[in-house]
């Protein structure tokens, strides 16, 4: 008689089923009487909707086995999210603490590899912005980002232990896998890392402002739209960095959509309705865009999801173009 199938050998539905069982285990750490746990989505994390017996609704985020963030990022995410909600009125979903007051629960279950970090949030209704991309909505996201930057600039004067510092091209906690692309792109990717790192070093030696907490991943999958309300979610990728970096991360995420120039202009005009755009010279801006593509490219090579080849092209080709233009 054979034992249960290995997690990686399961179908997508089978893996979600095991993660749902782990999610139920995690909910035992909370003071929540759960009546239903429903699969919602999977990207890097897996998200489940939790319906409580009293009619309350939550979102439970279950991490993958791969850990790319700084230890303690969930505590920073919870504390900063609560402060943003309190100080600015932004509808940032609050983290629900466990029964012992922790910001997350670390859970293991037979049949699921590794220990998974689970975070319970208030439920945010609506659908992701990527499913309803419109210029007025993107303009509002730009304004929200500016409010987050304004708050982050005064929130903490020292980098929290749970925040990654974005002073390196490859700042996620991952091995450098970019040499896997040598056969396809030659030495240009490795040379691009060195060139982009030089630009980052120069920027951080003479920064335009004191580094501070930033969202780290303002992109259409991390924005929920419910009728007229636009909510920025998922601060897990938060970084200690410079505003121009975070702003360019957002612009890079818009460039793959139809009508990208109008969306980019809308984001920037929304930002500028709150505070000045964190501009930089053209050479630095191009280098920071390339650095973002390289970091995301290395992330993709590490998680190796379906559709890896087009993912590689989407992020490597702009880097190759930047190097050629240089």
DAUR-V718783 format. One record per run of one state. SS is the DSSP state (helix for helix, strand for strand, loop for the rest). FROM is the first residue (numbers start at 0). LEN is the number of residues. Records with the same first field share a line. If there is no record, write none. Layout:
SS->FROM-LEN + FROM-LEN
This chain:
loop->0-6 + 9-2 + 27-6 + 42-3 + 52-4 + 62-10 + 88-6 + 96-8 + 109-2 + 122-4 + 131-3 + 155-8 + 165-12 + 185-2 + 205-6 + 214-5 + 226-2 + 232-6 + 241-1 + 254-5 + 272-9 + 303-4 + 325-1
helix->6-3 + 11-16 + 72-16 + 128-3 + 134-21 + 177-8 + 187-18 + 219-3 + 242-12 + 259-13 + 281-22 + 307-18
strand->33-9 + 45-7 + 56-6 + 94-2 + 104-5 + 111-11 + 126-2 + 163-2 + 211-3 + 222-4 + 228-4 + 238-3
